[in-house]
Each structure stands twice: as structure tokens, then as C-alpha cells.
Amino acid sequence: MHILIVHDHKIPVAGYGGTERVIWGLAKSLQGLGHQVTFLVPQGSHSPFATVLPWNPSQSLNEQIPESVDVVHLNHTPSEDIEKPYVVTVHGNPNEETSLNINSIFVSQNHANRYGSNSFVHNGLDWDDYGKPNLTQSRDYVHFLGKAAWRVKNVQGAINTVLRTPNEKLAVLGGTRLNLKMGFRMTWSTRIQFYGTVGGQQKLDLLSHSKGLVFPVCWHEPFGLAITESLYFGCPIFATPYGSLPELVTSEFGFLGNQEDEMAIAIQQAGAYNKQHCHAYARDVFDSLSMAKKYLIAYEKVLNGHFLSASTPRLLEKDPPKFLPWNNKSL
């Protein structure tokens, strides 16, 4: 099968780049399974295992699809009718006004169900890019991983929770001590360390020394690569029970709740979780090969002329709250 993967960001990823990491691992695994993969991505991209074509967003997408392609895998909802069989991965949380595609694939079951669909494939990563973590070394802090400027990620909740503990420390990956995007917010405590947007070896080193991920999001997380990346490094998850979280994090791998004081107590028990079990769970369930095999089922379905959903997906909840509850207080 010849698969064309379309994305509007360059590959390979230069920094964090969640979606770019997912499609990179997907293409590599598809190629390993004997399929031909071509990327249609912005100028300046390259890949050692797949053909790369420069995407021109001002030109019709159909005109840029090679004749030899069997199925097109888009990572954005197209604005034109695609002439080839195709699927569309939805990575975010579109609002109720957004028109989605009947061949949409969501990234968790909860994500799909909230849009009236049963079509989903969990994100997977190529763990070879992450190396083998040291699960026996000392761990000195818990961490937050995400775009701290997004209020739904609730970095302030993570900070406040850790400061409720007697002496735990927090490493914030994805935020800065002074935040002007959310008004004037300055974190003074020396127990909170900020590392800005991190990627590459620096991120891997920080994760490998962490006791666990503090992830008190206040929206329905579609998937959350921060969750599986952290688990891979042996870190249990301390998070809110929203979106994909109950689907990904059972009691063996972490604690779910929306009360600050309860989460603070749970964080102090981080050492009770089995790091090897956390690592093996991420390695074996959320890997790019498992993901590729599930996408192949979807590819075959559209190649046989079937739609992935019975009707066009649309957000079912009318006027959803801007923020889901955290400690019974508005943010």
C-alpha cells in the first residue's frame, strides 16, 4: 500500500512537536511493515525512510497527491473533497461550530465519543527515539509537562498542589517563572523550577529524574503525549479525571482527582508505584507499531469504499464550560 501523510509542520521535529513525533513514528512503522510512505509537508522537511514532497498550502491538495498513492492520511480537516480514499486524524478539541469529516479518526475513545463517533486510534511513539530509561536512579522532584500558557493545562494548579506538600519540588517543562500571557503571574518559591520549552536530550534527562507527572488539566484532554512519555520513564500520573485520562491511567499507574489537597497527598506516595510496570505499559501499548497496525485497519476500510463513522462527527455537548472543575474553584 502507498500511503501519503499530510501535515502542515516540518519534519523531523526540531523541538517538542507532539504531532510531528506521532506521524514520524507512524511512517517509520508503516515502512517497516512493508508499505510505501510519502510525506506531503512544508518545504525544508526530510526523512531517511520516506519520500518527502513539499506541500504548497495555496495549491489544491488533490493536485499535489501523486497518482500512485492508495490512501491519504491528513492531519487537518480538508477544505476540498479528496479524490483518493482518505482518513483525517483529529488532534485537538474542535468546537461545536466546526465541521468535521465523516472519515475522522480521533485519538482516544473518549475523544471520539464526545463527537458522536467510535473511530479512534491511540497515539503511539517510536520509543527507539527515547532510549532505554534508567529506572533505578534517584528521583528528586515531580514534573509538569505541557504548554503552560494554555490555562486549560492548569500549571498553576500543579504549582499550588506541590506547594501543599511539606517538601516536594516541581520541574515545570513548558513554562517560565514570569508569565505575562495570563496577566502578571510570578512564582517565587524555590521549590518550583522552570525549564521553558524543552526537547531533545534535555527533556529526556528531566523526565528520567522525576518521581511522577502532575497533570491537573481543566479540559477534556484528547490524548496527552505527556502522559505516555512520562509513563515510559517510569513516572506515575497525578491528574484530573477528564477526557482520555481515565482511559489511559488506571490505579496501577497513577491517581485521578480534581481536589488539590487529595492530589497533594497522592503525590507524596509516588514511590509506591512500580516504575517498571509504568515503563512497560507505555512501551508495549502506546508504541508506533501498535498505532500503525490500527491505522492500517482504517486505511483498508476506506479503500473498500466505507466511511469511518455512520454520520459526520460533531461535538455533542452544547455550550461546554470553558474550564472543568479544579478544587471546586473557578480558575
C-alpha positions, 0 to 999 in steps of 0.5 A: 500500500502507498500511503501519503501523510499530510501535515502542515509542520516540518519534519523531523521535529526540531523541538517538542512537536507532539504531532510531528513525533506521532506521524514520524513514528507512524511512517517509520512503522508503516515502512517497516511493515512493508508499505510505501510512505510519502510525506506531503509537508512544508518545504525544508522537511526530510526523512531517511525512510520516506519520500518527502514532497513539499506541500504548497498550502495555496495549491489544491491538495488533490493536485499535489497527491501523486497518482500512485498513492492508495490512501491519504492520511491528513492531519487537518480537516480538508477544505476540498473533497479528496479524490483518493480514499482518505482518513483525517486524524483529529488532534485537538478539541474542535468546537461545536461550530466546526465541521468535521469529516465523516472519515475522522479518526480521533485519538482516544475513545473518549475523544471520539465519543464526545463527537458522536463517533467510535473511530479512534486510534491511540497515539503511539511513539517510536520509543527507539527515539527515547532510549532505554530509561534508567529506572533505578536512579534517584528521583528528586522532584515531580514534573509538569509537562505541557504548554503552560500558557494554555490555562486549560493545562492548569500549571498553576494548579500543579504549582499550588498542589506541590506547594501543599506538600511539606517538601516536594519540588516541581520541574515545570517543562513548558513554562517560565517563572514570569508569565505575562500571557495570563496577566502578571503571574510570578512564582517565587518559591524555590521549590518550583523550577522552570525549564521553558520549552524543552526537547531533545536530550534535555527533556529526556534527562528531566523526565528520567529524574522525576518521581511522577507527572502532575497533570491537573488539566481543566479540559477534556484532554484528547490524548496527552503525549505527556502522559505516555512519555512520562509513563515510559520513564517510569513516572506515575500520573497525578491528574484530573479525571477528564477526557482520555485520562481515565482511559489511559491511567488506571490505579496501577499507574497513577491517581485521578482527582480534581481536589488539590489537597487529595492530589497533594497527598497522592503525590507524596506516595509516588514511590509506591508505584512500580516504575517498571510496570509504568515503563512497560505499559507505555512501551508495549501499548502506546508504541508506533507499531501498535498505532500503525497496525490500527491505522492500517485497519482504517486505511483498508476500510476506506479503500473498500469504499466505507466511511469511518463513522455512520454520520459526520462527527460533531461535538455533542455537548452544547455550550461546554464550560470553558474550564472543568472543575479544579478544587471546586474553584473557578480558575 
